[in-house]
Amino acid sequence: MKTLLISIIQQLNELTKQLIWLIHYIKKWRHEEPASRAAILSKIAAAFHEHEDEIAKMMTLEMGKLLSESREEVELCANICDYYAKNGANMLKPEPLKTDLGNAYYLKQATGVVLACEPWNFPLYQVIRVFAPNFVVGNPIILKHAHNVPSSAKLIERIIKRAGAPEGSLLNLYPSYDQLAQIIQDPRIQGVALTGSERGGVAVAEEAGKNLKKSTMELGGNDALIVLDDADPQVLRNVLRDARTYNDGQVCTSSKRIIVVKSRYDEVLHELKNVFSSLKAGDPLETDTTLPPMNSQRAKEKLAAQVQKSIDAGAKVFYQYPEIDSKGAFFRPMILTNIDQKNPIYNKELFGPVAEVYCVDDEDQAIALANDSSYGLGSSVISSDIKHAQEVAAKIETGMTVINGRWITSGELPFGGVKKSGYGRELGKLGMMAFVNEHLVIDVTENNK
């Protein structure tokens, strides 16, 4: 116990020292043009390209995703940095306001240190989604990354620093949950961004709220993919190819609930079976592997327990991948049907390669089923009639909808949800403004002469 207390005290002392550095840079950055930081962000993007192999391999070793997917993640993050490097300074220009009361505008200013609590499934992307826009704004980031990707967290911090970012731009810590609460309480922390579980979001949001800290929350989803009767067969086939298996299904915005009008139901089931049965389980570092292990044995066991409860409650197994001869945390991909509202997984997120397929009579039922969820992160609509697909999309209660595709992300596209999927947005212009002070300035000189 004494050793633990000494360790906690040492970490808190180090945090205090680093926070002093951060406050120094906040004051310095407040008087600098965002373009100066945008230039550094461009160098950070180049550094990610340069160190792509190293970062990708580290992510694969720590959480098990395919090496090809890790490479895609690094490229995506470099592009996000480039996007804000090119556009961030312009987004932060003063915004003129129309009023008869005087000459008015509002400034867009840094608010201060932001605590980012991030998960393991996208070790780099989750960090850069918060870091890149806030770096241009002038908000330093304290990173609390997932416990099972510590080396990725450290590597990210080191590459950003070596690319030219000032000391303290991104500070990686390894706090306990108790220490996390203490960090949020610190008056120098001005905001909290969290991506994670609903339970974690509740705890962090409560702590942030008690201390009047602004927060953004992305808390997972139970995304619906609606297949209408006029879906183009080739488009449908392309979307289903990885809609439920990308990152081994461990994606908040993965198409977990596939809702199909009855005229296309059998087609979807067999297309999914073809996708799942053609996967090759193996070492995620090997180029021919298409089915990696899950991030941990614990995650596999949790998913297996959820699936078993659903089957006990009446769900049917349409297909399950053959036994895998490995001690790794492999979960055999599965297609479940016959899930009713009483089933324990009906309103739960299954984080892994399990497709829940629902048959409905028409699109009205499809929309109603899609909206009958506590979550509202992402969704998809598959239809040949784009105008009609847009009308359907407008009726779905989520933060994002992709037409004729599965989840997609990019620097210019805002990311976030509603309901228990959280609040606030990351990326795009909306993400840039998440922790900005909209400082009103109005000149009323003429009115007082």
N, C-alpha and C positions, 0 to 999 in steps of 0.2 A: 504493500500500500504506500509506504514511504517513497519507494522508487517511482511509483506511478505519479504521486503528487509532485515530486521533483521534475519529472518529465513534463507534466502539464504546466507547471510554473515556467519552465524553460521555454516551452512553446509560446506561452502567452507573452513572455518578455521579448521573444523574437518577433512576435506579431506586432507588439507595441513599437518596436524599433522600425519595422518595415512600414507601419502605418504613418510614422513620422516622415519617411521618405515619400509616401504616397501623397500626403498633405502638401509637401513641398512641391511636388510636380503638379498637383491640382492648381495651386496658386500660380505657378509658372505658366502652365498651359492656358490658363484663363486669359492671358495677355498675348497669346500666340495665335496666329492664323491657323485654322484647321488644315489648310493646304500643306503646312510643314509636317504634320503628322500623316497626312495622306501619302506624302512622298515616302515616308518610312514604311507605311503599310504596303506599298508597292514592292519594297525590298523584302518584306516578310513573305509576300506571295511568291517571289522568286526563290526565297529560301525553302519554301515548302516544295516547290518543283525540284530543287536541287537535292533535298533530303527525302524525296518520295519513297525510295526503297527502304530507308531506315525507319521512317515513320510507319509505313504500311506493314512491315514485318513485325514491328513492336506491337501494333494493334492486333494483328492476327495471333501472335503468341499469347497475348494477355486475355483476349476475350473470344477468340476462336473463329472469327469471320473469315470468309474466303480471302485469300491474298488479292485476288482481282478486285474484290469489293473494297478492300482497304485502299488499294491504289485509286479507285474511283473517288473514294472519300477525300483523299489528299488533293486530287485534282479539283474537286468541288470546292474545297476550302481555299485553295489558291485563287480560284475564280471569284469567290466571295470577297476575299481581300482586294483583288483587283477592282471589283465592282465599286467598293466603298472608296478605294484609292482614287478612282476616276470621278465618282459622283458625290462623295460625301461632303466635300467642302461646299459644293453648290447647294446641296440640301440644307446646309446650315446658314445660308445667307438670311439676313433679316427679312421678315415677312410683312409687307405693307398691309395696312388695314384701312378700309373705307369708313370714314366717319365725318360728321359735320362739326365735331368738337375740336378738331385740330389735326396736325400732321402726326399720324399714329403708325406704329409698327411694333413687331415684337422680335426680340433677339432670341436666339437658340443657344443656350449656354449649358456648360457642364454642371451637373449637380454634385458630383463627388464620387467617392469610392463605391463600386457595385460588387456585391458578393454573388458569385455564380456557382450554383450547386448543380453539378452535371452528372448524367448517368453513363453507363459503360457501353451501351450498344453502338454509339458512334463517338468514339473517344476524342476525335479531333473536331468533327463537325459541330458537336454540341457546344464545344468551347468557342470555336470561331464565330458561331452564330451570335454570341453575346460580345465577344472580344472585338471583332472587326469594327462594327459601327460605333461602339463606345470608345474605342481608341481614337477615332477621328473626332468624336465629340470632345474628348478630353477627360473621360471618366476612367480612372484606373480600375483594374479588375483583380479581386481576390478570388482564386479558384479553389473550390472544394470539389474535387473530382471523386468518382466512384472508387470504393476501396480496392476493387479488383483490376484497376488500370493505373497503378501508381507510377510505373515507369513511363507510360505514355504521357501522363500528366507532366512529369519532370522533363521529358524530351521536348514537349510542346513549349514549355516555359524557356528552355535553353535555346531552342532554335529562334524563337521570337526575340529573345534578348540579343543573341549573336547577330541577328539581322539588322540591329541598330535601334531597337526600341529602348527608350530610357529605362533605367532601373526602376522597378516597381510598376511598370505598365501592366504586367501580368504577374501576380505573385501566387505561386502554387503552395498550398498548405495541405496538411493531412490531419485536420481536426476531428475529434470525436463528436458525437451528436451533442453532448453537453457543451463542448467548446463552441460548436456552431451557434448555439443559442447566445453564448456570450459575445461572439463576433457580431451577430445581428444587433444586440443591445448596444454595442459601442456607438457613441454619438458620431463618430467619424464615418460610419457606414451610412450611405444615403439611399441605397436601393438593394433589392434582392431579386435575382433571376433564377428560377428553378425549373429544371426538367426532370421529372421522375414520377414516382407513384402518387396515387391519390392520398395515401396515408402520409407520405413525406410532405406533400404539398400542404395538407391541412396544418401540420405541425409548424412548418416554416412560415406559412402565411399568417398563422396565429401570432407567432413571435414577431414577425414584421409589423403586423397590425397593432400589436400592443405598444410597439416602439415607434409608431407613425412613420414607418419606412415604406416607400413605394415598392411594389413587387409585381413581377410577371410570373405566370405559372403555366407550364405545359405538362399536363398530368396524364397523358396516355389517351387511348381511344379504343372504340369498338367499331371501326369504320365499316360502312356499308358500301358495297359495289353493286349497283343496280344494273341488271341486264334486261333491256327492253326487247320487245319481240322483233324490232327491225335492226337489231345489232348486226353489223357486218361480221360474217364468220371469221375472216382473216384478222380483223382488228380485235375481235374477242379472243381469238387464239393467242395473239401477241400479248394482250393484256394479262391473260391468265398464266402466261409462261413463268412469271415470277411475282405475281401480285401477292402471293401468300408464302413464297419461299425466299424472297430476297432477305439477306442477313439472317437466314434460317427462321424467318417469320418474326424475328425479334425487333420489330419496328412499330412505333406508336401509331403510325399512319398506314400500316399494312391493311390490306382488304380482308378483314377478319370475318365479316358477315357478307356472304355472296347471295344476293337476293335476286331471284330469277323468275320471270313470268313463265307460266307452265309450258308454253309452246317451245321454250328453249332450255328447259330444265334438264332433260336427259343429255342434251348436247354439252352443257356446261359440266355436268358430272363426269362425263367421259373424257372431256378435254382436260379437266383437272387430274383425273386418274392417269392420263398419258403423261402429264407433266411430272407428277409425283413418282410414277413408276420408272421414269427415265433418269432420275437423279442417281448420282454415284457418290456413296458415302466414302469418306476418307480424310486424309490429312489436309487441312485447309491451306497449307503451304504448297501443296502439289497443284499444278495447273489443271489437271483433269478432274479434280474433285469438284462436285457441284452440291454436295450435302455435307456441311461441316457439323461438328458437335455444337451443342448449345454452350452458352457462356460458362455454365457450371453444373455440377451434379445436382445442386440444390434447385436450380431453375428447372432442370429436367424432371425432378421428382415433384415439384409443385405443379407443373403442367400435366404430368401423368395423373396426379390425384384429381385435378379439375376434370380431366377427360373421363376418368372412371366414374366420378359422381354424375356426370352428364349421361353416361351410358346406363348407369343404375336408375336414372330418372326417366329413361325411355328413348334417349338419342340412339340412332342407328349408325353403325360403322359401314359406310359405303365402300371404303378402301383404306388399307393401311400398308405402308411400305414393309417389305420383308425384314426379318431379323437381321441385325447388324452385328457382325463378329468383331466387337471392339469393346475395350473397357472405357472408352471415351464417353462423354456425356451426350451421346446421340439420342435424339428422339425420332422415332419412325413417323414420317409425315402421314397425316390422317385426314380423311374427309368424313365429316359428320353430317347427318340429315335428321329429320323428324325431331327438331328441337322446338318445344313449345314454350309458352310464357312461364310455365311452372318449373322449367328446367333450371338448375342452379347456374348454368353458364349463359343463360339467355341475356343477362345484363352484366356480364363479366368480360374482362379483357383476357384473352388467351395469348400469352406471349411466346409464340413458337409456331412451328409449321403444322398448324391445324386449320383446315378450312371448314367453316360452318355454312352449309348451303341450304337456303330456304326457297320453297316453291310458293309463288303467289299467283292469284288469278289475273291481276291486271296491275297497271302502274300505280293506281291509287293505293292499292294494298302495299305495293313496294315502298312507296313514299311513307305511308303510315308505319310500316315495320321499321324502316330506316330511322324514323324519328322516335320510335318507341325505345329510347335508350337514355341512360343517365349521361352518356358521353356525347360529344359533338366536336370531334377534331377534324377529320377529313372524310371524304366520300368520293365515289366515282359514278358516272352514268355512261353506259355504253349504248349508243344509238346512232343510226345513220342520218337521222334528222337532227342536225346541229341546233337549229332554232328551238325545236321541241326539247332537246336535251338541256338547253339553257333554261327553259321554263321549268323543267323538272328540278334542275340544280337549285333554282331559286326557292324551291319549296322544302329543301333539305336543311335541317337544323344543325349545320356544322360551320366551322370556320373556313373550310377550304373544300372545293369540289373540282375534280379533274374530269373532263369529258373525253371519253375514248382513250383513257389511260389510267394507270395506277398512280400512286403517290409520286410527286415530282417536287423538286426544290431547287432554288437558285437564289443568288444574292438579291435580285430585284423583286422577288416574290415574298409577300408577307406570310409568316408562318404562325399559326395559333388556332385556338378553338374556343368553344363555348361550353356551357353546362359544366359538368365535372371534368371536362378536358382542360379547364383552366381559363385564364384571361390574359389579355395583353397580346402583343405581337412581337415577333423577332423577324429580322431581315426586312428588306425593302425600306422604303421611306418611313413606314410605320415603326419598324424596328429601330431605326435611327433615332426616333423621337421618344422611345420608351423611357429614357432617363435623362430628359432634357428639361431645363427650366425655360418655359416660354415667358420671357421677361418683357412685359409691356413697357414701351416708351411712347409718350405722347407730348407733343409740343403744343401748348395752348396759348402761346404768346399773343397771337393776334386777338384772341378773345378777351385779353386782359389789358388792352391798350386804352 
